[in-house]
């Protein structure tokens, strides 16, 4: 069995309930859905969907996200290819 790690994230409680209801229709647990998402990110070497301004108004309203975007644009955030990460 592959080595696993614990992932913790804060999510809006109503969004969580709505998403879990949808995931349930596919027979997926939240952990399985996260694994599917991570698999698609590594498969596509990026996000497996487009982020368009009309779809991200809530995200763009988040000051932490805007700060992160500014750090990315200034080159202060470094993303690593999965093959570069320590085992």
Secondary structure as UniProt FT lines:
FT   HELIX           13..25
FT   TURN            26..27
FT   HELIX           30..44
FT   HELIX           53..55
FT   HELIX           57..60
FT   HELIX           63..73
FT   TURN            74..75
FT   HELIX           82..84
//
